[in-house]
Structures are given as structure tokens and as C-alpha cells.
């Protein structure tokens, strides 16, 4: 009898839940329809998904990531949705939740700038990043974000960005790892790990006042043992970055990827950073006489803005994520492009020698002169156009709102965006759009920047609007400096492969197969 009654109660409960869910769905659709009509919105194309929760699409996305074809998969999804007209915005589902994907610059401008208050990072982004970055600038919204930006902005002045003496030491360490005599050609060298080690060492010294010594550790077992703690941190840091990206793919179910092992690695990273935070806090009131000019240390400057140790750590890790990976990614793709386009390499090198001298007798390498080297800047910009370090990003709507374009038969009507909708914008596709960049949009042509007129938000390697990257000039300056020194040192670069690079996607991207080249050392 008890079992029978339990079964009846269970049936009633299930039926009631189904009815509630059904009625709730109907009412929500009606409310959305009314709000969409009020905003003048028209239906947008919808991606086909074969199951109610779009699990098949999620599986396809994960497989595309694992097979290093995620960008082509995204391009094909837009193409498959363009059955009746060209589509730059469409609706889909992520584990049953509605999402909107767009590569339309007008819509991206709305998300990042003109309708800034209608969108935020959202709980998925905050929750995925929080175990590693806490409430750092890349995982904060609202007042927390405003405070973080206020604290960090003064640390990216021209004086700090333009200090290149430290960078030269790390460049020399990189060159030491490339075994080639003057006037000779190297064996095959993979430049990518060298760029990432240099970037980590440079960023850590800038931020903490002490380098992680990853370049030194790679040269010998003895050095590796001496720097074991640094090496352990770098490995944990890289593993956390990859896991965060995978967690975000699960949308509202992101916590499934935030395993105990992941959180243990986050705590290891925190312990490593905390020792520099303690040192910075202990030094913040040090006003005694100094025999030498004070060296700039990011952590120590932050300690003068706040005494909250966790806040300092969160901001340091956030800047490390951006500063280390962005510069290394840019340099990796730049040297793939230069190796596959020797005519561009020779033209750039000729201009560098004229402007900055030879490797053994360099001159006039500064923030101002690097920025004024037009062709170098064109090469960096063209590399970032084709291979942005952050190929896509997302925001979540804070209220019922709309995007300017993508709806209706011609795609020119507004698109309705219900509150809580994940809105993903694909910079990689936008920056390869022939209607914006011409029919040669897929080609690497630095000269296109001579006459290209910006229309607003069609070029966003460093994001845009109020959340534009604070470290943009820092990344470009250090990448430009490294490019100058390497092209002074080597007068020829030969690509091992002419294939289009595949993408290894984490929080940022890098070439999946590295940067394998042969280098000829200049006799100068």
C-alpha cells in the first residue's frame, strides 16, 4: 500500500512539474515575443540541433577543439546557417540554454560599447575563472571591475611600458638557446617554446620583481633543479588556463570541469604568488635612502593602492594570464608569417637595420621609435588581424535587450536578446570578412594597413569599449622589441612547413605545431 501511494505521489509530482514547466515556457515565450516586438526585433536564423539540449553540438565543438579545427568549425557553422542569405548572427543552444553567436561589427560594438550596461561577463565566466583569478579584472563585473581597473590603470603608463632594459636580458637568454654561429645556419628550431619562456620570464620580473627563470631551467638539469618551484608553478598555471577554457564550454554546467585536481593546481599558483605579495606589502612603506634608482615592480606599486593580499594576488595572476600569453602568441604567429613570406621578412629586416642598426651595434630602440616604425607596426597589426590571441569572447545580457542587426529576411533588423543569454562574438571571423577587408582577406598583407580606414569595431585583437585591454601598448612594445632584435641577429628565416597553422586554443591561442624554422645568423 505504501509503495502504491508513493508511486501515485511520484506520478502527481512529476505531472505537476511537467505542467509547471510547460506553462512557464509558454509564458516566457509570450513575454519574450512582446518584448521583442516592443524593441522592433525580427527572428534571427537558428542553428540546427538534433536533440533538445544540443548535446550533439557540444560534442562536435569539443571534438573540433581536440582535433585543432575549432576555428574552421565555427566558420562552417555560420556557413551552414546561411542557407537563404549570408548570416553573421544566429541563435543556438548550449546545453539547452539559448545563446547568440555573432561576427557582425555593429553587434560587437553594441555588446562592448554602445550598450555596455546591457551586458556583463556573467556567472559562467566569473565562476570558471574564480578558482584561479578570484575577483581579478578578467573575472569581475560591476563595482569590483571598476575598482580593479582604477587600481591597475596607473601601472600601464608610458614610463613603465617603455623600459626595455629588462627585456634585453631575456632576449639574450633566448638567443643563447639558439645554437648558431655568426654567418651560419641553424638546425630546425621551434621558436614557440622559446617565446613563451621569454614572455613568462619577462612578465614575472615585471610583475613580481623576480623572474621565473624558465629559459635558464630549460638549458640544463642542474638549472631545472635549482628552479624547481618556478617550474612547478608554470606547469600548474598552464594546466589551469586550459581547464578554465574547457569549463566555459559547458555554460551553466561549468563546475563539472572544476575538479579537485584543478583546484589543487590553483592553490599551488596562489602559494607561489603569495610570497611576492608578502614581500611587496613588507616593502610598501620602505622610504629609507637608496643607493640605486628604484626598479619598477608591479606588485609593489599595487601594494601602495591596497593592502588586501588576496586582491593583489588576483590582479597579478590576471595580468600574468594576459601579458604572458598575448605577447608569446603574437610572436609565434608573426614568425610563422615571416617564415612563409620571405619577401616580407627581407623588406622588414632592411627597414629595421636602417632604423635601429645592427645586432652588435643597435641604436635608438625605444617605445617611441618602435611605435614610429610603420612597417613593423603593419606586420604586427596584420598578424593580430589574422591570428588574434583571443579569437572569440562572450558576454551575458543583464536585461532583455537587442542587437542592432541580424534579424528579418535581409538580416538588417534588430535581434532580441533575452536577459541571461550568453552572447558570443567571434573576432577571428570578423577580422577575415571579405566585405570589410577585401577579397584578399585571408592573405597576409601588411601593406593593407597603409590605406585601411577604420570604421569602428572591425579590428579588436585587444577587445574594445570600456574593457579594452590596459596592456595593449605593453604587448606591442615588447613584441616589437623582440622582433627588432631577432631580425638584427638573423638575416634569413626558412619555414619548415608552408601549411596554414592550426590552433591550440586555451584562454588564448597559439600555433598547434609550434614555430619550426631554420635561421641564418647575420655576420654583422
Secondary structure, DSSP 8 states (H G I E B T S, - for coil): -HHHHHHHHHHHHHHHHHHHHHHHHHHHHHHHHHHHHHTTB--B-B---SSTT-HHHHHHHHHHHHTT-HHHHHHHHHHHH-SSS--SEEEEEETTEEEEEE--HHHHHIIIIITGGGEE-HHHHHHHHHHHHTT-GGG--HHHHHHHHHHHHGGG-HHHHT--HHHHHHHHHHHHHS---TT-B---EEHHHHHHHHHHHHHHHHHHSS---HHHHTT-HHHHHHTHHHHHHHHHHHHHHHHHHHHHHTGGGGGGG--HHHHHHHHHHHHHHHHHHHHHHHHTT--S--SS-----HHHHHHTT---HHHHHHHHHHHHHHHHHHHHHHHHHHHHHHHH-HHHHHHHHHHHHHHHB-STTB---SHHHHHH-HHHHHHHHHHHHHS-SS-EEEEEESSSEEEEEEESTTS-EEEEE-TT-EEEEEHHHHTT-HHHH-TTTTS--GGGGGT----SSS--TT--GGG--TTHHHHHHHHHHHHHHHHHHEEEEEES--S---EEESSSEEETT--EEEEEE---
